[in-house]
Amino acid sequence: MTHKFADLAFTESEKAAQDRYGSRMHNDRLQANFGPNDALTNKETDFIQRRDSFYMATVSETDWPYVQHRGGPPGFLKALSPNQLAYADFRGNTQMITVGNVTKNDRCSILLMDYANRRRLKILGHIRVESSDAVDSATLKTVELPGYRAQVERVFFIEVAAFDWNCPQHITQRYTVSEFNEKFGLEESGE
């Protein structure tokens, strides 16, 4: 059983760099012994459900990478199954860069951060976008955000190809207001 994330990410160029900088043996062990990491478990699903944002990279048809920040209430990114994530898309800045990118190249990379606990989850996947009127009502209801005024215009679906938990060594600890108040037993002010 190999580590699917390493299988996808460790190309010959990465392996050459690992050789050059002395990390190849470590990464060979990771690839051979820690996996398969191709289906989300309860650990990943719980982590995803608690996030109020993530970063997603796509690539344009001219090979330029594009990283987008997505945010919402905790749990706005839904795990529909061990191999599928989804989120509602609302009217935003209307540039449609991610939407355009995925029409030519469906690969994406997602980075989910938990700064307070110094954890991060990396996901590689294939993404597709559907207009809300093309999505079945049960799925649409699952991704909707109760109490949010805007209507869902599109739904992004991400087929998980692989994931990897990353080392916390250089994650600077930061807190949202809610996390700070919870950690230090403070009540949230209505301001």
C-alpha positions as CSV (number, residue, x, y, z in Angstrom):
1,M,0.0,0.0,0.0
2,T,1.7,3.2,-1.1
3,H,1.0,6.8,0.0
4,K,-1.1,8.2,-2.8
5,F,-0.2,11.8,-2.2
6,A,3.5,10.9,-2.5
7,D,2.7,8.9,-5.6
8,L,1.2,11.9,-7.2
9,A,3.5,14.7,-5.9
10,F,6.9,13.0,-6.1
11,T,7.7,13.2,-9.8
12,E,11.3,12.6,-11.1
13,S,12.0,16.3,-10.5
14,E,11.0,16.1,-6.9
15,K,12.9,12.9,-6.3
16,A,16.0,14.5,-7.9
17,A,15.6,17.4,-5.5
18,Q,15.2,15.0,-2.6
19,D,18.4,13.3,-3.6
20,R,20.2,16.6,-3.9
21,Y,19.1,17.8,-0.4
22,G,19.3,14.5,1.5
23,S,15.6,13.7,2.1
24,R,15.0,11.0,-0.4
25,M,15.3,8.0,2.0
26,H,12.8,9.7,4.4
27,N,10.3,10.3,1.6
28,D,10.8,6.8,0.2
29,R,9.7,5.4,3.6
30,L,6.7,7.8,3.6
31,Q,5.7,6.7,0.2
32,A,6.1,3.0,0.9
33,N,4.7,2.8,4.5
34,F,2.1,5.5,5.2
35,G,-0.9,5.3,3.1
36,P,-2.9,5.0,1.1
37,N,-4.4,8.5,2.0
38,D,-6.8,8.4,-0.9
39,A,-10.1,8.4,1.1
40,L,-10.9,10.8,3.9
41,T,-11.4,9.2,7.3
42,N,-13.4,10.6,10.3
43,K,-10.2,12.5,11.3
44,E,-10.0,14.4,8.0
45,T,-13.8,15.0,7.8
46,D,-13.9,16.4,11.4
47,F,-10.9,18.7,10.6
48,I,-12.6,19.9,7.4
49,Q,-15.9,20.5,9.1
50,R,-14.3,22.8,11.7
51,R,-12.5,25.0,9.1
52,D,-13.9,28.5,8.2
53,S,-11.5,28.9,5.3
54,F,-9.2,27.2,2.9
55,Y,-6.8,28.0,0.0
56,M,-7.3,26.4,-3.4
57,A,-4.8,26.3,-6.2
58,T,-5.7,25.8,-9.9
59,V,-3.8,26.2,-13.1
60,S,-4.8,28.3,-16.1
61,E,-4.7,27.1,-19.7
62,T,-1.5,29.2,-20.1
63,D,0.1,27.3,-17.1
64,W,-0.1,30.1,-14.6
65,P,-1.0,28.9,-11.1
66,Y,-3.8,30.7,-9.2
67,V,-4.4,30.5,-5.5
68,Q,-7.8,31.5,-4.1
69,H,-8.9,32.0,-0.5
70,R,-12.4,30.6,0.2
71,G,-14.1,31.5,3.5
72,G,-17.4,30.9,5.2
73,P,-18.9,29.7,8.5
74,P,-17.2,26.6,9.9
75,G,-18.2,23.6,7.9
76,F,-19.1,25.4,4.7
77,L,-16.7,22.9,2.9
78,K,-18.7,19.7,3.1
79,A,-17.4,16.1,2.9
80,L,-20.2,14.4,0.9
81,S,-18.3,11.1,1.0
82,P,-14.8,9.8,1.8
83,N,-13.8,10.8,-1.8
84,Q,-15.9,13.9,-2.5
85,L,-16.0,17.5,-1.1
86,A,-18.3,20.3,-2.1
87,Y,-19.1,23.9,-1.4
88,A,-21.6,26.5,-2.5
89,D,-20.4,29.4,-4.6
90,F,-22.1,32.8,-4.4
91,R,-21.7,35.9,-6.4
92,G,-18.3,37.4,-5.6
93,N,-15.8,39.5,-7.5
94,T,-17.0,38.0,-10.8
95,Q,-13.5,37.4,-12.2
96,M,-14.3,33.7,-12.5
97,I,-10.6,32.7,-12.6
98,T,-11.1,29.4,-10.8
99,V,-14.2,28.6,-12.8
100,G,-12.3,29.3,-16.0
101,N,-9.2,27.4,-14.9
102,V,-11.1,24.2,-14.1
103,T,-12.8,24.1,-17.6
104,K,-9.3,23.4,-19.1
105,N,-7.5,21.6,-16.2
106,D,-9.6,19.9,-13.5
107,R,-6.7,19.4,-11.1
108,C,-6.6,21.4,-7.8
109,S,-4.7,21.5,-4.6
110,I,-6.4,22.5,-1.3
111,L,-4.7,23.7,1.8
112,L,-6.7,23.7,5.1
113,M,-5.1,25.4,8.1
114,D,-5.8,25.2,11.8
115,Y,-3.5,28.0,13.0
116,A,-4.6,27.7,16.6
117,N,-3.6,24.0,16.9
118,R,-0.7,24.3,14.3
119,R,-2.1,21.7,11.9
120,R,-2.6,21.6,8.1
121,L,-4.2,19.2,5.7
122,K,-3.2,19.2,2.0
123,I,-5.6,17.7,-0.5
124,L,-5.1,16.9,-4.2
125,G,-8.2,16.4,-6.3
126,H,-10.1,16.9,-9.5
127,I,-12.7,19.7,-9.5
128,R,-15.8,20.4,-11.4
129,V,-18.3,23.3,-11.2
130,E,-22.0,22.9,-11.8
131,S,-24.7,25.6,-11.9
132,S,-27.1,25.4,-9.0
133,D,-30.0,24.5,-11.3
134,A,-28.1,21.4,-12.5
135,V,-27.5,20.1,-8.9
136,D,-30.0,17.7,-7.3
137,S,-32.0,19.3,-4.5
138,A,-30.6,17.0,-1.8
139,T,-27.0,18.0,-2.6
140,L,-28.0,21.7,-3.0
141,K,-29.6,21.6,0.5
142,T,-26.5,20.0,1.9
143,V,-24.2,22.8,0.7
144,E,-26.5,25.7,1.4
145,L,-25.6,27.9,4.3
146,P,-28.6,28.5,6.5
147,G,-29.1,32.2,7.3
148,Y,-26.9,33.4,4.5
149,R,-28.7,35.9,2.3
150,A,-27.1,35.1,-1.0
151,Q,-28.4,32.5,-3.4
152,V,-26.2,29.6,-4.4
153,E,-25.1,30.2,-8.0
154,R,-22.7,27.3,-8.5
155,V,-21.5,24.2,-6.6
156,F,-17.9,23.1,-6.7
157,F,-17.3,19.4,-6.4
158,I,-13.8,18.1,-5.6
159,E,-13.0,14.4,-6.1
160,V,-10.3,13.6,-3.6
161,A,-7.3,11.9,-5.2
162,A,-5.0,12.0,-2.2
163,F,-4.3,13.9,1.0
164,D,-1.4,14.5,3.4
165,W,-1.0,15.9,6.9
166,N,1.9,18.4,7.1
167,C,4.5,19.1,9.7
168,P,3.5,21.8,12.2
169,Q,7.1,23.1,12.6
170,H,6.7,26.5,10.9
171,I,3.0,27.2,11.5
172,T,2.7,30.4,13.5
173,Q,0.0,30.0,16.1
174,R,-2.9,32.4,15.4
175,Y,-6.5,32.6,16.7
176,T,-9.8,33.7,15.4
177,V,-11.8,35.9,17.8
178,S,-14.0,32.9,18.7
179,E,-10.9,30.6,19.2
180,F,-9.2,33.2,21.4
181,N,-12.3,33.8,23.5
182,E,-12.8,30.0,23.9
183,K,-9.2,29.4,24.8
184,F,-9.1,32.1,27.4
185,G,-12.7,31.7,28.7
186,L,-13.9,35.1,27.5
187,E,-17.4,35.9,26.3
188,E,-17.9,37.3,22.8
189,S,-19.0,40.9,22.7
190,G,-21.8,41.8,20.4
191,E,-19.7,44.5,18.8
